[in-house]
Amino acid sequence: MYPWLILFALIAFPVGEALSIMWVAGHIGWWALLWLAAAFFGGLALIRFERVAFAPRMLFSMQRGDSPLRALLASTRLFMAGGLLMFPGLITDVMALALLLYPGTWKRPPIARPAANDDIIEGEFRREPEASAEKFPRRDT
């Protein structure tokens, strides 16, 4: 691959983000600052939530007998979306939105439990003699 193409992409991306921020600020004014702050804190919250939810998601996936790869990919998408939201700009926010709206990111698979054998109930029982009123007097009187 051409090294100058990589260098061009590394320079063009932040310039494109800066231009997109200026374009949005020109249209909506100071609300662009509020949008950038909300996107940053939303991305931060998303990363914090996913950091806590990652291990249980993997554990439950393995307990269900599913491949943990699906849970790993969903967590990766959420981590990437959080990072993209924290990076200021319209382009990265659109990419984060695409990752968040990707089918299967938020869908929870149904909990598959093994079917119980409801035909047989194992155990032992014995009949207790009826309790008489003389043995157990009422206490509420």
N, C-alpha and C positions, 0 to 999 in steps of 0.2 A: 504494500500500500504506500501511497505517497505521503511522506512525512509533512509536507507543506499543507496537505489537505487536513490533517489532524490539527496542525497549528492554526489554520484558518477557522476550523470549527470551534476550537477552544477560545479564540478571540471573538468570533462572531456571536456566540451564544450569550455572553454577558452584555454585549452591545445591543443585541436584539431584546434582551430583557429590559435594559435601561430605556430603550426606545419605546417598548410597550408600556412601561410604567408612565413615561411622559405622555404618551398618547391617551392613556386612560385618565391621567390627571388633567389633561387638557379638556376632556369631555365631562368629567364629573367633579373636578376641582379637588378640594381638600378631603373629600370622601375617600379618595384613593389612599390616603394615609391610614384611614380607619380600616379599609379593606386589607392593606398590607399587614397591619397589626393583628387583625382578626385571623388572617390566614396563618400568620406565624404562630399565634397561640393555639389555633386549631390543630396545626401540625404537631406542635409540642404535646398537646393533650393526646393526640392520636398515637404518637410514639410512646408516651407514658402508659397509655392503656394497653397497647399491644405488648409492651415489655412485660407487663404483669400477666396478660392473658396467653402469652406464647406457650409456656410450659404446660398449663392445664389443657390447652387445645391439643398439644401433641400427645399428652397422656391419654386423653379421652379418645383420640383418634386410634391410638394403639389398643386401648381397651375394647373398642368396638370391633377390632380386627381389620380396620381399614388401613390403607397405606398412609403413613405419616407424611408422604410427599404432598398430598393435597393441602393438609394443614400448614405445612412448611411454606408452600407457595402462597397461600392466603396471607400468612403472616408477613412474608416478604413483600407482597403487594402493599400491605398496610404500612409497613415500615418505610417503603420507598415513597408512598403517597405522603406520609408525614414529613419526610425530608424535603420533598418537592414543595410542599406547602410552606415550609419554613424558609425556603429560598425565595427572595422577593421577585415578583414578576408575573406577568399574565401568562406567559408560555408555560412556565412550570406549574402554575395553578391549574391550567387546562389539562396538562399531563397528569397531575395528581387527581383531578376529577375523573379523568378517564380510567385511572387505576382503581378509584373507589367505586365507580359504576360498572366495572368489569363483572360480568355474570359469575356468580359463585363466591364473590368476596365476602358478602354478608350473609349468604344463605347458610343456615345451619343444617347439616344433614340429619335426617330423622334418627333417633336413637333406636338402634336395632338390638333388641334383647332376645335371647334364645327363648323359644316357646316352652312354657311349662307344661308338664304332663298333668293335666287336670283330671284325668280319669281315676287315678289311684291316690288315695290319701293313706299314708302309712302312719301307724302309731298304735298305742294301746289305750284302752279306756276301762274304767270300772264305774259301777253305779254307786253313788253315795246315798245313804238312807236319808229320807226327808227329815229336815230339821223341825223339831216340834216347837210349839210356842212356849212351852215351859222351860226349855233349855235356853232360849234366847228371848228374854223379855224386852219389850219395847222401851226405849230410853227417852222418847220424846214426850211421854206423859208425866 
